[in-house]
């Protein structure tokens, strides 16, 4: 199996996990919890992973 394909698959999995985390944080925010720092951190990680995946092309 192509190593780049495996790396891309793993990057997609990580991106989905971070997106799930962001969605969970939005639910917490809706219930009144202050999750601004956590959301900013997750968003930064998401952008980093997307840039990293772009480099795999």
N, C-alpha and C positions, 0 to 999 in steps of 0.2 A: 504494500500500500504506500502511496506517495506521502512522504513526511510532511510536505507543505499542506496537504489535504487534512492530515491529522491535526496539525497545528491550527488550521482554520476551524476545524470542528471544535477543538478545545476552546478556542477564542469565542466562538458562538455560544458555547455552553456557559462560559464565564459571563458573557454579556447578558444572557438570559437570567442568570442568577442575580446579577446586579439590578437588572430591570425589575425582577420580582421584589428585591429588597426595596427599591424606590417605591413601588406600588404599595408595599406594606407600610412604609413610612408615611405615605399619603393618607392611608386609612388612620394611622395613629394621629396624624395632624388634624384630621377631620374630627377626631374625638377630643381635641383640645390639647394634646401633648405637643411640647415644643421640640421639634425634630429638625430644626434648621441646619444645625451643624452636621448631623448624620446624613441629611439629604444632600448637602453640599459635598460631603466626602464621597458619597455613593455616585453622585453625578460626575465628579472629577475622575473617579475610577472608571466609570463608563466611558467617558471621553478618551481616556488613556487606552483602554482596551480596543476601542473602535479605531483609533489611530494605529495601534499595534497591528490590528487585523488588516488595515489598509496596506501596511508594509508587506503583508504576506502575498499580495496579488502578484 
